[in-house]
Amino acid sequence: MEFKRESDYTGLTAAEAEHRLTKYGRNTLEQHKKKSPVLLFLGQFKDIMTIILIVCTGISAFMQDWTEAAVMIGIVVVNAFLGFIQEYRTEKTIEALRSMTALHARVLRDGRQIEISAEEIVPGDVVFVKGGDILPADGFIITSSGLTVDEAVLTGESAAVEKSELAGFDSAVYSGTLAISGSATVGVTDTGMNTKMGKISGMIQEVKEESTPLQKRLAKLGKYIVFACVLICVAVTFAGILRGEDIINMLLTGISLAVAAVPEGLPAIVTISLALGVQRMAANNALVRRLPAVETLGGTNVICSDKTGTLTQNKMSVREIRVPSEMLGGKADSASRAGDLRMLSNICRVCNNLSDATEQALKEIGGQEAEASAAEFVRIAEIPFDSVRKCMSVIVKNKQGEFFVMTKGGADVVLGKAGRYIENGRIKRLDPAALERLRSCNDRLASGALRVLAAAYRPIRPDEAEEYRSSKDKTKQARLESNLIFAGFIGLMDRPREEVPGAVQLCADAGIRTIMITGDHKITAAAIAREVNIPASRVLTGEEISQMSDAEFE
């Protein structure tokens, strides 16, 4: 952390930035040391089958069997060139892609905003971020104007996170995450390998590269061949000696037979097969860095996939709206029901930051009439959504000067915070029987492949609103979000991608199991899974995975 006082927020001088660049290094993730073309070519000769062929080539040349020697050395060289050309092309393509995606950032230097390469950012820099930017380094919010960030690259959570310098909000930002909307001024605390992304990269690079199953089998075959060649050579030589033959002639004969037993075409066949696989992958826009990786991919027997945005389109639309009067069997007149729906739409519109596809869809509920009704509420404070609470709340004030807390989030979470419900404009106690019927309705909606959200609210005193607004104390969240008045369910649909069912079926035909991992309601996920040919038994939630032992996971 290079920030020590408020004056640091004015940015760095060019001289200080240069000093820190020398001290901390460039803002890049360390890559494995790049191999020169010569080393890349020589690396093609290190597997045991190629070494056996080279040894056999030497033996054939020593015995002046030039034809055999020429054939074997030709196979070795062609095999090496095939592997080298494929890996060299891939490295060049990856380098070109990196140069195309090189990041730039606007920073404060010598009191002026300038644009520099993201690699030149150092701890202590003040960076300006807006919607659509990729965060270039780890840091904290100095000032924010509605900045929301997609942190899925780090956390896997698709919901955007609102960032603010105010107490009670998440003020940390991380390298590699995407600014969705708004803007902010960020103080940089860590760069390069010291960022969260850098530490993850470092852990990955520390993992020892293992041989693929094919490489292991070929290495084992190579050892068998060496053993068989030695055995043949010894047996032929010994048999000749017993018959009184010249020992040198018999030794040469044994060596010739051993060399003839070596399958010199095998390495070339393997390399050509893998190269064809690489070409097919390239035709489908997938780069394979090393030839043996194709075999590993071909040996896949389990694929674990996220749901939202991977198996589905990540385009939400509201399909069902349910208010308590419809779910609890009460008689409702149209005017009373309209009032209940108005409150539900107000919550969906006011408790909303338009930060993702779900919130965009909720904003459309009720049309222009609902928009006018929601405009009567002014937001005073917000308790932002996070992956632990799985809900969001806002404190609002209407034109009559009344204060409310409005909450929306996962159906189970919001129901757990509710102690009452609104039915035909009347507030009633949420007894166990009513709660069970609401949960049954939630399950029915979820089983129809809908993502179900719930909305609730309650009036609060002006002093409660002011107390939370002024302190942003997280300990007061539970009290604010207790004994809420349940307002209804919203069922949203995120349709599966058209190509997914066929792809999953192809995997199944090839003996590959596809498992869906999701943070959404399991019943909803299971309904989506059935649509894409994944059995419901292969749907796992993040909570279920965290409770698994290593043995169960494997």
N, C-alpha and C positions, 0 to 999 in steps of 0.2 A: 504494500500500500504506500503510494508516494504522495498522498494528499494529507497535509498536516494542518491546514488552516484555510479559511475562506478565500484568501488572496490567491491560493493555488488554482481556484476555479477560473482565473483569468487566462489560463493556458500557459504554455511554455515558450521560452525564447528559442530561436533556431539553434543557438549554441548549447543550451541545456538539453534540447531534444537530441542533438548529435552526441552529447556526452552519455545520455541514457541509452541511446541506440548501441553505443559501444559497450555499455555496462550490461544491458539485458539481452542484446542480440536482436535480430530481426523478428518481426511478428509472423513467424511461419511455423508450421508443424514439421518436425524433423522427419525426413524420409530416409529409408534405407539407402546406404551409400550407393550411388549410381555406378553401375558397371560399365566399363568401356566396351566398345564393340569387340575388341580382342578377347577380353575376359568373358564376355557373353558367348563368344564362339567356343572358347576353350572349355566353358562350362558344359558343353554338349558331350564331352568325352568322359564324364566322370561316373556314369552308371556302369555297373559291373559287366553287362552284356557287351557294351562297347569296348571296355578294357580287355575282355576275353578275345574279341575279334582283333584288336590291335596286337595282342600277344601272338595269336595264331598267324597274323600277317607276317610278323617277324620270323616266326618259325618256318613258314613257307618260303620266305625269301632266303633264309639261311640254307634251306634244303634245295634252293634254286628252282622251286616250283613257282615260276614267275606268274603263270596264268592264275593260279589259286590266290597268290598274294595280291595280284592286281584287282581281282574280283572283290576280295574282302576289304582292301583299303578303299576301293571305290564305294562300296556299301557304307563304310564308316564315314567317309567324307560327305556323301550325299545325305546321309542321315543327319549329320551335324549341321549341314547347310539348311536343311528343311527346318530343323528346330530353331536355328539361329535367326533365319529370315522371319519366321513367325513371331518370335519374341521381340526382335528388334523393331518390327513394324508396330507391334502393340505398344512398346515403350514410347515410340515417336508419336503415336496417336494420343496416348495419355498426356504426354508433354504438351501437345497442341491444345488439348482440351483444357489443361491447367492454365495455359497462357490466355485462352479465350475467356476464362472465368476469373481472371485476376481482379481482385477487389480494389476499389478506391474509397477513400473516406474524406469527409470534410472535417478539419480540425482547426483549433484556435492556436495560431503561432504568431508570436510578436504582436498580439492584439488584433490580428486579422484572421478572417476565415479563409483558409486555402484548402485545395484538394491535393491529397498525396496518395501514394500507394499504401494500401493497408499494411504492407510489410514494414513500413517505416513508423508505424504507430508505436509509442513507448508508454510505460506506466507514467501517469501524471498528465497525459494528454487530455484535452477536452474535445470530445467528438460530438458532431451533430448528426442525429439519426432521424429518419422519417419513414413513413409507411413504404414498404417495398424493399428497404435496405436489409442487408445481412449484417448483423452485429459483428464488427471486426475484432473485438477483444472483450475480455471480462471487465466489468466495471459496475458503477452504481449511478442511479438517476440523480442528477443535480436539479434539473427542472423537467417537468413533463407536461405535455398537452395531449392527454388522452392516448398515450402510447400503449398499444397492446402488442404482445410478442407471442409468436408460435414457437414453443420450446420442444416440439415433438422430436427434433433431432437428438435431444438429450434425454427427455423423460418419456417419450412415446405417447404423451397425452395430446390429443388433437385440439382440445379447447385452448383458445388463446388466453394469455395471462395479462391482466392490466398492470402496468408499472407506474409507480408514482414515488416522489420524494417524501410524501406525507407519511407520518407514523401510522402503522396499521396496514400499510400496503407493501407489496413486494417491490423493493427498490433495486434488486440485483439483476443485472443483465449478463448474458453469456455469449461468448464467441460462437459464431456459426448459427445462432438462432435468427429467426426472421421477424422483422418488424411488420406487423399486419396493418396497423393504422395509427394515426396520430404522429407526434414528433416528440423529441426529447433531446436534452443535452446530457451527455454521459461523461463521467469521470473514469478514466481507464485505470484499473488496478493491476491487471495481469495480462501479459501478452505471450504469444508463442506457446511453448510447452508448459508454461505455468498456468494456462487457462484450464477450465474444466475439460474442454475438448482436447487440449494437449495432453492432459493426464490420461484420458481414455486412450488416446493414440499411443502414448508411451506404454501403457499396459498391454495393448494389442501387439506392439512390436516386440515386447519381451516374451511373447508366446513362441516357443520353439516350433519351427516349421517341421511337420512330420511328413514322412513319405506317404504317398498315396497307396491304397491297397494294391494297385497294379505294380507300382514300383517295388513294393515289398515282395510280391509274388515273383517278379522278374529277378530280383536280387537272390531270392531263394532258389529259383531255377538256375541262376548262374553258378551258385555254389554247388548244386548237384552236378552241373555240367563239368565244372573243374574237377570234382571228385571222380566222376565217371571217366574223364580224360586221363587222369593220373592212373586210375585203376586199369584202363585199357592198355596204357603204355607199359605199365609194370607187368601185366599179365602176358602180353605179347612178347616182351623182352625175355621174361623168365621162361616162357614156353620154348622160345628159340634156343636159349642157352641149354635147356634140357635135351634138345635135339641135336646139339653140337653146332648150331649156326654161329656165325660171327656176331659177337655181342654188339658191335657198332651198327651193323646192318639191321639187326633186330630192334635196336633202340630207335633207329630212324624209322623203321616200319611201324613200330608202336606209336611214335609221335605222329606219323602221317595218318594213321587210323583215328587217333584222338582228334586231330584237327578236322578230319572229314566228318566227325560226329557232331561238330559245332553247328548249330542252326544259324548260319550267317545272315540269312534273310529275315530273321525274327525282329531285330531292332528296327529295320527299315519298315517292315509291315506295321509295327506298333506306331512308329512316328507318323507314317502316312495316314493311318486311321485316326490318330489324334488330331493331325493337321486338318483333315476333312471335317472333324467335329468342330474345330475352331472356326473354320470358314462358315459352317452352318450357323454357329452362334453369332458371328459377325453380321451375317445376313439378317439376323433378328435384333440388331443393334446392341449386342452384348460383346464386350471386350474380354478376352481371356489372356492373362499375362503370361502364364506358363502352360505349356502343352499338357503336362500331367494333370492339371486342374480339370480338364475336360472329363477325364476318367472318374475323378472324384464326384463331379456333378452327375455323371451317369450312374454313380453308385448311390445316389440319394434315395432314401426310403421313407423319410418323414419331412414334410414341409410345414413349418409353423408360420401362420400369417395373421397380421392384424386385420381387423374388420373394416373400420371406417377409412375410406379413401383408398384402400388396397383391394378389397373384395367388393366394395360399394363405390358409388360415384361421388360421395361426399357432397351431394346436393340435396338438401333437406326441403321437404314441403309438408305443410300441416294437412293431415288426412282426417283426424278425429279430434273433436272437442267434447268433453264430458263435464257437466257441472253436477254437483251433488243431487239436485232434484231429479235428475235422469237416472242416477245410479242407486238411489235409496228408496225409490218407489213412491215418493211423495207426489201429490197432485200439484201441477204447476200451471198457472195462467201465463199467457204469452208475455205480459208486461213484467211479471216477477222474474220469469226466466231471462228476459232481456236484460234486466238489472244485474242478475248473477253473471251473465255472459260479459256484460260491460266491465264488471270488476275484474273478471279473469283477463280480458283483453288489456285492461289498464295495466295490470301487473306485468303481462308479457311485453308490453311496449315500454313501460317506464323502467322496469328492472332488466335493462337490456343495453349492451354496449356495441351491438352490431359487429362483434369481433369475429364471428365465424358463421358458417352456413346455417347452423341451428338458429342463432339469434336473428339472422336476416329473415328466416322463414317466420319466426314469431312476430316480427314487426308487421307482417302483412295481415295478421288476424283482425277481422272487423272492418277493414277498409277505411275510407275517409272519415266516417262517423266515429269510429274508435280512435282514430288519430286525433280528432278534435277533443274527444273526451280525455285522452291521455295528456293532452297539452295543458290541462288544468293543474297538473302536478309538477312541482319543481323539486328536483333532487337536491337534498341537503348533504348527504354522505352516502358512502358505499362500503359494503363489506364484500370484497371481490371473491369471485369463484376460485377455488383451488381444488386439486385432485384429492385432497383428504376430506374436506367438508362436502364436496360435490353439490354445492349450491351457492347462490349469490343473493345478497340482500341489498336493498337501498332504503334510506330514510327519505321520505318525501313530505311535502307540504302542499295542500290544495288551496284554492282561492278563498275558502272560508277560514283559512288559518289552522286547519286541523292537520295533525302529523300522523303519519303511518309508517310502519316498516313493511316492505313488500319483499317476498322471497320466492325464488323459483329455483328448481334443481331436480335432481333425481327423485322419482316418485316415492321410493321407500324412505329417502332422507327427509323429504318435506312432510310426509305423513307422520314420521317420527317426531317432528317438531310441532305438530298440530294438536290442539286440545278441543277445537270447535270446528264447525263448518257452517257455511252460509247456504240456506235453502229457501228459495222464493223470497229473498230479502230479509229473512229472519236468521239470527245466529242461534245455533243449537250446540249442545254438548256432544262431543265425538265419543260416544260410548263404545265398548268393545265390539258390540254387534255391528254398529255402523262402520267401525274401522275395518272389520273383517270383510264386509261387503265392498268397501272401497278397494281393499287390496285384491279381492277377487276380480273386480273390474280392471284394475291395473294389469293383472296377469292375463286377462282375456285380450286386452289391447296389445300387450307385449307379445303374446303368442301369434298375433297377426302380423309379425315382422315390423311393428311400430316401435320407435324409440319414445318412451313415455316420460314426459316431464310433468311435474306438479307445481301449482302456484298457491301461495297462501299470503295472508297479511294480518295485521292487527293495528288498531289505533294505539298510539303512544302519547304520553304527555309531552308538552314542549320541553320540560326540563330533561326528560330522557333523551330526546333528540339532541339537545344542546350538549348534554354531558358526553354523548358518544362523539358528536361532531368535533368537539374541542379536544378530546383526548385520543380518539381512535384506539382506545384500549381494547385489545383482543379478548381480555377476560370478560368484557361486557357483551360480547357477541352472543354467548349462550343465553343470556337473559333477554336480549332483544329478540332472539329467534325462538322464544319459548311460547307455548300456549297460543300458537297462531290459529287463524281462521282459515280452514282449507277452502279453496275457491274452485278447484277443478283440475282435470287432467288435460294435457295436450299430447296427442299422438302424432309423431312425425315419421315420415318414411324417407329412408335413404336407399334408393333402389340399387340392386347389385349391378355391377358392370356387365354388359352384354356378353363379353368374351369369357367371363369367369366360369360359368357352369361347364362349358366345353373343356376348358383348361383343367378344371378339377377332375372331370371324367377321364381325360387323357392320362392324368397322373394316376388315377385309380386303376385304369387298364394296365399301366406300367408297373403296378405294385407299390405305388407311392401313396402313403397316407397323408392327407391334408388335415391339419389341426388349426382351428380358429382360436386366437387369443384376443380377448377384448376386455375393456373396462366398463362396458355397458351392461345393462340388465341381461342376465343369462337367458331368460325366456325369449327376449327380443333377438338376441344373438343366435339362439337355436333356430328361430323362425327364418332368419336370413340364411343360416347354414343350410337348411333344407332346400331353399331355393337355388343354392349353388352346388347341390349334390354332396354336401358335407354332412355326415350323420350327426345328430344332436349330441351323441356321446363324445364327439370330438370337439366340443366347445369348452374352452377353459377361460375363467376370469383371472385377472391379475391376482386377486385374493387367494384363489385356489392354488395358483402356482407358488405363491409365497409360502403356503402351508405345506407344500410337498417336500418330502425328504429327497436327498440326492438319488437314492435308489428308485423312488417312484418317478422322479423326473426322467431318469434314463430308461 
